[in-house]
Amino acid sequence: MGEVYLDNAATTPLVPAVVERMMDALTRVYGNPSSVHTKGIEAERAVSAARRQVAHALGADPDDVVFTSGGTESNGLAILGAARARARRRRHIITGSTEHSSVLNVCRLLEGEGFAVTYLPVDRYGRVTPEQVVASLREDTALVSLMWVNNELGTVHPVADIARAVKERDPDILVHVDGVQALGKLPINVRELPIDLLSLSAHKIHGPKGVGALWIRPGVRLVSPLGGGSQERGLRPGTENVPGIVGFGAAAELAAEHLAEASARMSRLRERLWEAIHRAVPWAVRNTPADPSQCAPHILNVSFPGLKGEVLVHSLAETGVYVSTGSACSSRRAGLSHVLTALGLSEEVAGGALRFSLSAQTTEADIETAAERICAVVLELAELVRG
């Protein structure tokens, strides 16, 4: 029985080209990038090359890319760093109610420091509009932080329109975008986006875990939540994770090179999966927008009302199909997804949701196999539950 991995929004497998580059860094380029001898210079050059690769994928200048340990740290550095740098005059933050926990938890932390946070409500598919954001702006607003692609739904926020509307109202308000699920799925060119900060992660694009990046527009000042060394412009001190950074660079280069082709294929395969599910299980509820312009190509969120998502995940795993109920950062905690409840879904619908997420490596055969097994498991469990 072949396995089908459809939990790529949680993490993706390394591809051979990335492994090869990382192995070279692990075994040959082992110097400390801060050392002045040959091995240190060699390591520093490897980090610089990776920085250029990541920057190229964003249409950015390499000097504006800071490496971190992942998307969570990048979000924390952006939000904490920007808020604390502006705390004397601006103490208001705007974010969405369906943001990743790494954003919401940092916002709650700042509330404890006396900041006011506005959590914007969303529509049925998790969208926030530019008009909502503008209506929530205040004279003391320091930062607007929104995700580009929702990690559970695949919903795409119109971040360019939102940022443009914010800047027209007050150019001094910073705009941070969590771009973790956008990299490698949507075209990104920060030179054309009126945003100030962009968070990224390597392991969502077939790179290694434990490494990410924060793009910072020139002139934006952040206060590092960490003390210590001068690495990464003093914002992320500590000896650089050279193998991880090298792997991130290789993965970013591949993602940028194959973006158009991979995105189109993932979108087509996602719709094929939905059509197969909807045909066999007509009472299934699609939570991902049907309009391809409003959703990323790799995520499909579907509810099976009356069934439990956790039971479905375990039952599908027994057939060799791996999916999730939502964000991997919160899937082990009890309770309904905060994203799905924010949509106004009933407990029955929200509790029966599954997230299927594809990657550039997902094949037509994978989708055909997965669809067959998913429908069989759902119908079998539905028969048991409904007697």
CORBEL-V788256 format. One record per pair of residues at least 4 apart in sequence whose ideal C-beta (glycine too) atoms are under 7 Angstrom apart, sorted by the first residue. I is the first residue (numbers start at 1). J is the second residue. Records with the same first field share a line. If there is no record, write none. Layout:
BEGIN
I->J, J
END
This chain:
BEGIN
1->320
2->320, 369
3->320
4->320, 321, 366, 369, 370
5->322
6->321, 322, 323, 356, 357, 358, 370
7->322, 323, 324, 357
8->12, 298, 357, 358, 359
9->151, 181, 298, 299, 355, 357
10->324, 328
11->203, 209
12->203, 204, 205, 206, 359
13->206
14->18, 19, 206, 208
15->206, 254
16->20
17->21, 250, 254
18->22, 206, 207, 247, 250, 251
19->23
20->24
21->25, 246, 247, 250
22->26, 208, 243, 246, 247
23->27
24->28, 29
25->29, 46, 242, 243, 246
26->243
29->42, 43, 46, 242
30->39
31->35, 39, 40, 42, 43
32->40, 43, 239
33->40, 43, 44, 47, 240, 242
34->40
35->39, 40
36->40
38->42
39->43
40->44
41->45
42->46
43->47, 242
44->48
45->49
46->50, 242, 246
47->51, 240, 242, 245
48->52
49->53, 249
50->54, 245, 246, 248, 249
51->55, 62, 65
52->56, 62
53->57, 249, 252, 253
54->58, 65, 213, 248, 249, 252
55->60, 61, 62, 65
56->256
57->183, 188, 252, 255, 256
58->188, 190, 198, 215
59->188, 189, 190, 191
60->64, 65, 190, 215
64->215, 216, 217, 218
65->213, 215
66->213, 214, 216, 232, 233, 235, 236
67->211, 213, 232, 236, 240, 245
68->73, 74, 77, 212, 213, 214, 236
69->73, 210, 211, 212
70->74, 201, 210, 211, 212
71->75, 102, 178, 180, 199, 200, 201, 212
72->76, 102
73->77, 212
74->78, 199, 200, 212, 213, 214
75->79, 100, 102, 103, 106, 178, 199
76->80, 102, 106, 225
77->81, 214, 222, 225, 235, 236
78->82, 176, 197, 199, 214
79->83, 103, 106, 107, 143, 145, 176
80->84, 106, 225
81->85, 222, 223, 224, 225, 235
82->86, 142, 143, 174, 176, 197, 222
83->87, 93, 110, 115, 142, 143
84->223
85->221, 222, 223
86->90, 142
87->91
89->140
90->140, 141, 142
91->114, 115, 116, 140, 142
92->115, 116, 138, 140, 141, 142
93->107, 110, 115, 117, 142, 143, 145
94->118, 120, 133, 136, 141, 144
95->99, 103, 107, 117, 119, 145, 146
96->119, 120, 122, 128, 146
97->119, 120, 121, 122, 342
98->122, 126, 150, 339, 342
99->103, 104, 147
100->147, 151, 178, 327
101->105, 327, 329, 330
102->106
103->107, 145, 178
104->108
105->109
106->110
107->111, 117
108->112
110->115, 117
111->115, 117
118->136
120->128, 132, 133, 136
122->126, 127, 128, 342, 343
123->127
124->343, 344
125->153, 155, 289
126->150, 153, 155, 339, 343
127->155, 157
128->132, 133, 146, 157
130->134, 158, 161, 162, 165
131->135
132->136
133->144, 162, 165, 166
134->165, 166, 169
137->141, 166, 169, 170, 173
141->170, 173
142->173, 174
143->173, 174, 176
144->166, 173, 175
145->176
146->157, 159, 162, 177
147->157, 178
148->156, 157, 159, 177, 178, 179, 182
149->154, 156, 181, 182, 185, 296
150->154, 155, 339
151->181, 327
152->301, 326, 327, 337, 339, 355
153->287, 288, 299, 301, 339
154->288, 295, 296, 298, 299, 300, 301
155->289, 294, 295
156->294, 295, 296
157->162
158->162
159->163, 177, 195
160->164, 193, 194
161->165
162->166
163->167, 175, 193, 194, 195
164->168, 194
165->169
166->170, 173, 175
167->171, 194
174->196, 197, 220
175->195, 196
176->196, 197
177->195, 197, 198
178->199
179->183, 188, 198, 199, 200
180->199, 200, 201, 204
181->185, 204, 296
182->186, 188, 296
183->188, 200, 204, 205, 255
184->205, 255, 259
185->263, 296, 297, 298
186->296
187->259
189->193
190->195, 198, 215
196->217, 220
197->214, 215, 216, 220
198->215
199->212, 214
200->212, 213
201->212
202->207, 208, 211, 212, 244, 247, 248, 251
203->207, 208, 209
205->251, 252, 255
206->251
207->211, 247, 248, 251
208->244, 247, 248
210->241, 244
211->241, 244, 245, 248
216->220, 222
222->235
224->234, 235
226->237
228->237, 238
229->237, 238
230->234, 237
231->236, 237, 238, 240
232->236
240->245
241->245
242->246
243->247
244->248
245->249
246->250
247->251
248->252
249->253
250->254
251->255
252->256
253->257
254->258
255->259
258->262, 360
259->263
260->264
261->265
262->266, 360
263->267, 297
264->268
265->269
266->270, 297, 298, 358, 362
267->271, 292, 297
268->272
269->273, 358, 362, 364, 367
270->274, 297, 298, 300, 358
271->275
272->276, 367
273->277, 300, 356, 367, 370, 371
274->278, 286, 300
275->279
276->280, 371, 375
277->281, 284, 302, 371, 374, 375
278->282, 284
280->375, 379
281->304, 375, 378, 379
283->305
284->302, 303, 304
285->302, 303, 305, 349
286->290, 302
287->301, 302, 303, 340, 343, 353
288->295, 299, 300, 301
289->294, 295
295->299
298->357, 358, 359
299->355, 357
300->356
301->353, 355
302->353, 354
303->349, 350, 352, 353
304->312, 352, 378
305->348, 349, 352
306->348, 352, 382, 385, 386
307->311, 312, 352, 378, 381, 382, 385
308->312, 351, 352
309->313, 325, 351, 352, 353, 354
310->314, 325
311->315, 381
312->316, 354, 377, 378, 381
313->317, 323, 324, 325
314->318
315->377, 381
316->321, 323, 373, 374, 377
317->322
319->373, 377
321->370, 373, 374
323->354, 355, 356
324->328, 331, 355
325->331, 353, 354, 355
326->330, 331, 337, 339, 353, 355
327->331
336->340, 341, 347, 350, 351
337->341, 350, 353
338->342
340->345, 350, 353
341->345, 350
345->349, 350
346->350
347->351
348->352
358->362
362->366, 367
364->368
365->369
366->370
367->371
368->372
369->373
370->374
371->375
372->376
373->377
374->378
375->379
376->380
377->381
378->382
379->383
380->384
381->385
382->386
END
